[in-house]
Amino acid sequence: MDKLWNVKLAQRVLSFLLVVFILVIAVYKWPELLEAIKKVRLDWTAAGLGCYLVNYLFRAIRLRIISVSRLKLWPDTIHTVCFHGFVTYMLPFRTGDLALPIILKAVSDIRLADGGKMLFKVRLLDFSTLGFWMLGAAAFLCDSIPLPYRVAWFLIGLFMCFTPVIVKHVGVFARTRLRGFLNYISVFETVGKVNLLECSVSLGIWAAVGACFYCTTRAIGLTLGMGDIWFIITVQLPLQLIPVQGVANAGNHEGGWVAALSLIGIPASEGLMFALTSHAILLIYVMVIGLFALFTQRIFRS
């Protein structure tokens, strides 16, 4: 218990320090940041918001498929994914992501255990289908990245593509060899079974995310190819998985952008300004889905 408490304390301290660090940088760079925000192109920002909303529409469709039609598309899954996306982005310590089972129980009285399985499957589909986009980008779209990085990126993407198969076989192994742990591990076998429709919708989700990032980079005056966009998304992913996160994704966003832009030849000082400006735009997108979640919540209460 003491070790667990120390880990949680370390997570909170690091997450708090991330927020403070980003706030200090934003204040220090405020005149330059304000000028960059003033130069943001509203047409590309609006296009990015459209792509962001399409992403959540696809997420709602996927959740309905995974629920085996226990949830209605409107307003059940649309409300659920919007509220879940908002709290995942805004709450610190990666706690928001774990709220999905609670939201599902409130919306449609789905058991917490079933909601946990659905959350696991959603993240499994996200992880594996992103691998397919990484394969394509590494093979055909990213000449600006040195060959060793591209090879490593390709191999990581290949591994990610096969994660559903790996997870399914873990469940099979648990059922046949580890009967004592059956109740704890065999859930992997059922969750690891994904169908073509679930994969197709998940690929659509990442296509919308990629389009959103592309529009965001154009809005802030950063011209990148789609291969570079997928590289930024890929570098962002590990920072979204670690349990250290500042409020409103502060620190994780900036770290991923600066690291990815540095690898494709953009100096860290310029990359930091692009990261801060893009973060401001993405915060607007998140606030939009948050307000929409509040709107749909009124429908449930009425």
C-alpha positions in Angstrom: 0.0 0.0 0.0 2.9 2.4 0.8 4.5 1.7 -2.6 1.1 2.3 -4.4 0.6 5.5 -2.4 4.1 6.7 -3.4 3.5 6.0 -7.0 0.2 7.9 -7.0 1.9 10.8 -5.2 4.7 10.8 -7.8 2.1 10.9 -10.6 0.3 13.9 -9.0 3.5 15.8 -8.3 4.8 15.2 -11.9 1.5 16.1 -13.4 1.3 19.3 -11.4 4.8 20.2 -12.3 4.0 19.7 -16.0 1.1 22.2 -15.7 3.3 24.8 -13.9 6.1 24.3 -16.4 3.8 24.9 -19.4 2.2 27.9 -17.7 5.6 29.5 -17.0 6.6 29.0 -20.6 3.3 30.4 -21.9 3.7 33.5 -19.7 7.3 34.0 -20.7 6.5 33.6 -24.4 3.2 35.4 -24.1 3.9 38.3 -26.6 5.2 35.9 -29.2 2.4 33.4 -28.5 -0.3 36.1 -28.8 1.1 37.1 -32.2 1.1 33.5 -33.3 -2.6 33.1 -32.2 -3.6 36.2 -34.0 -2.1 34.8 -37.2 -4.1 31.5 -36.9 -6.2 30.9 -40.1 -9.9 30.6 -39.2 -10.8 28.7 -42.4 -8.3 25.9 -41.5 -9.4 26.0 -37.9 -13.0 25.5 -38.9 -12.0 22.7 -41.2 -10.1 21.0 -38.3 -13.1 21.3 -36.1 -15.2 19.6 -38.7 -12.8 16.7 -38.9 -12.7 16.6 -35.1 -16.4 16.2 -34.9 -16.4 13.5 -37.6 -13.9 11.6 -35.5 -16.4 11.6 -32.6 -19.2 10.6 -34.9 -17.2 7.6 -35.9 -16.4 6.9 -32.3 -20.1 6.9 -31.5 -20.9 4.5 -34.3 -18.1 2.2 -33.2 -19.3 2.2 -29.6 -22.8 1.2 -30.7 -21.4 -1.7 -32.7 -19.3 -2.9 -29.8 -22.4 -2.6 -27.5 -24.2 -5.0 -29.9 -26.9 -2.4 -30.3 -27.6 -2.1 -26.6 -26.9 1.6 -27.0 -28.7 3.9 -29.5 -26.6 6.2 -31.7 -28.6 9.2 -30.6 -28.3 10.4 -28.0 -26.6 7.4 -26.1 -23.3 6.8 -27.8 -22.9 10.4 -29.1 -23.3 11.8 -25.6 -21.0 9.1 -24.1 -18.1 9.6 -26.5 -18.3 13.4 -26.3 -18.3 13.4 -22.5 -15.7 10.7 -22.3 -13.4 12.6 -24.8 -13.8 15.8 -22.8 -12.9 14.3 -19.4 -10.1 12.2 -20.9 -8.5 15.3 -22.3 -9.2 17.7 -19.4 -8.7 15.6 -16.2 -5.1 15.0 -15.0 -3.3 11.7 -14.2 -5.1 9.9 -17.1 -8.1 9.4 -14.8 -10.6 10.6 -17.4 -10.1 7.6 -19.7 -11.3 5.3 -16.9 -14.6 7.1 -16.7 -16.1 5.3 -19.7 -17.7 2.4 -17.7 -19.2 4.9 -15.2 -20.6 7.0 -18.1 -22.1 3.9 -19.8 -23.7 2.8 -16.5 -25.3 6.2 -16.1 -26.5 6.4 -19.7 -27.8 2.9 -20.2 -27.3 1.0 -17.0 -24.6 -1.2 -18.5 -22.6 -3.0 -15.8 -19.3 -1.6 -14.9 -17.6 -4.9 -15.8 -19.1 -4.8 -19.3 -18.2 -1.1 -19.6 -14.6 -2.0 -18.7 -14.5 -4.6 -21.4 -15.8 -2.1 -23.9 -13.2 0.5 -22.9 -10.5 -2.2 -23.3 -11.8 -3.1 -26.8 -12.0 0.6 -27.8 -8.4 1.2 -26.9 -7.3 -2.1 -28.5 -9.0 -1.1 -31.8 -7.4 2.4 -31.5 -4.0 0.9 -30.9 -4.1 -1.7 -33.7 -5.7 0.4 -36.4 -3.2 3.3 -35.8 -0.6 0.7 -36.7 -2.0 0.4 -40.2 -1.7 4.1 -40.8 1.8 4.0 -39.4 2.8 1.3 -41.9 1.5 3.3 -44.8 3.1 6.5 -43.7 6.4 4.9 -42.9 6.5 3.1 -46.3 5.2 5.7 -48.6 4.6 9.2 -47.1 7.6 10.2 -44.9 10.7 11.1 -46.9 11.7 13.8 -44.3 12.4 11.2 -41.6 15.8 9.4 -41.6 15.7 5.8 -42.8 16.6 4.2 -39.5 13.6 6.0 -37.8 11.3 5.0 -40.6 12.3 1.3 -40.3 11.8 1.3 -36.5 8.5 3.1 -37.0 7.4 0.5 -39.6 8.2 -2.4 -37.3 6.4 -0.8 -34.4 3.3 -0.2 -36.6 3.5 -3.9 -37.7 3.5 -5.0 -34.1 0.5 -2.7 -33.3 -1.5 -4.2 -36.2 -1.3 -7.7 -34.7 -2.2 -6.7 -31.1 -5.8 -8.1 -31.3 -4.4 -11.4 -32.4 -1.9 -11.4 -29.5 -4.6 -10.4 -27.0 -6.9 -13.1 -28.3 -4.2 -15.8 -27.9 -3.5 -14.6 -24.4 -7.1 -15.4 -23.6 -6.9 -18.8 -25.3 -3.8 -19.6 -23.3 -5.5 -18.5 -20.1 -8.5 -20.8 -20.9 -6.5 -23.9 -21.6 -3.4 -23.5 -19.4 -4.1 -21.1 -16.5 -7.5 -22.2 -15.2 -6.8 -20.7 -11.9 -6.7 -17.3 -13.5 -9.5 -17.9 -15.9 -11.9 -15.3 -14.5 -9.2 -12.6 -14.6 -7.5 -13.2 -17.9 -9.9 -15.0 -20.3 -11.7 -11.8 -21.0 -8.8 -11.1 -23.4 -10.0 -13.9 -25.6 -13.4 -12.3 -26.3 -12.2 -8.7 -26.3 -9.4 -9.7 -28.7 -12.0 -10.8 -31.3 -12.5 -7.9 -33.6 -14.5 -7.8 -36.8 -14.1 -6.1 -40.1 -16.7 -3.4 -39.4 -15.1 -2.4 -36.1 -11.7 -2.2 -37.8 -13.1 -0.2 -40.7 -14.8 2.4 -38.4 -11.6 2.6 -36.3 -9.6 3.3 -39.4 -12.1 6.0 -40.2 -11.5 7.5 -36.7 -7.8 7.8 -37.3 -8.3 9.2 -40.8 -10.5 12.0 -39.2 -7.8 12.5 -36.5 -5.1 12.8 -39.1 -7.2 15.2 -41.1 -7.8 17.3 -38.0 -4.1 17.4 -37.2 -3.4 18.4 -40.8 -5.9 21.3 -40.7 -4.5 22.4 -37.4 -0.9 22.5 -38.7 -2.1 24.6 -41.7 -4.0 26.9 -39.4 -0.9 27.7 -37.4 1.2 28.2 -40.5 3.1 24.9 -40.4 3.2 23.1 -43.8 3.7 19.4 -43.4 2.9 16.4 -45.5 0.5 13.7 -44.3 3.5 11.4 -43.4 4.8 14.0 -41.0 1.3 14.4 -39.5 1.1 10.6 -38.8 4.6 10.8 -37.3 3.4 13.5 -34.9 0.4 11.5 -34.0 2.6 8.4 -33.4 5.0 10.3 -31.1 2.0 11.7 -29.2 0.6 8.2 -28.5 3.1 7.0 -25.8 2.6 10.3 -24.0 -1.1 9.6 -23.9 -0.6 6.2 -22.4 1.6 7.1 -19.5 -0.2 7.9 -16.2 1.4 11.4 -16.0 -0.8 14.1 -17.5 -1.3 17.7 -16.7 -4.7 19.4 -16.7 -6.0 19.8 -20.3 -3.1 17.6 -21.5 -0.6 20.2 -20.6 2.9 19.0 -21.1 2.0 15.8 -22.9 0.9 17.7 -26.0 3.9 20.0 -26.0 6.4 17.2 -25.4 5.0 15.1 -28.3 4.9 18.0 -30.8 8.4 19.3 -29.9 9.9 15.8 -30.1 8.3 14.9 -33.4 9.0 18.3 -35.0 12.6 18.1 -33.9 13.0 14.7 -35.6 11.8 16.1 -38.9 14.1 19.1 -38.7 12.3 21.9 -37.0 14.3 23.5 -34.1 12.9 23.0 -30.6 12.3 26.7 -30.1 10.1 26.9 -33.2 8.5 23.6 -32.4 7.5 24.8 -28.9 5.7 27.8 -30.3 3.9 25.6 -32.8 3.0 23.2 -30.0 1.6 26.0 -27.8 -0.5 27.5 -30.6 -1.9 24.1 -31.7 -2.7 23.3 -28.1 -4.8 26.4 -27.9 -6.8 25.3 -31.1 -7.3 21.8 -29.8 -8.6 23.2 -26.5 -11.3 25.0 -28.4 -12.2 21.7 -30.1 -12.4 19.9 -26.8 -14.5 22.6 -25.3 -17.0 22.3 -28.2 -17.5 18.5 -27.6 -17.7 19.3 -23.8 -20.5 21.8 -24.4 -22.2 19.3 -26.7 -22.0 16.7 -24.0 -23.8 19.1 -21.6 -26.5 19.7 -24.2 -27.1 15.9 -24.6 -27.1 15.5 -20.8 -30.2 17.7 -20.7 -31.9 15.4 -23.2 -31.3 12.4 -20.8 -32.7 14.4 -17.9 -35.8 15.6 -19.7 
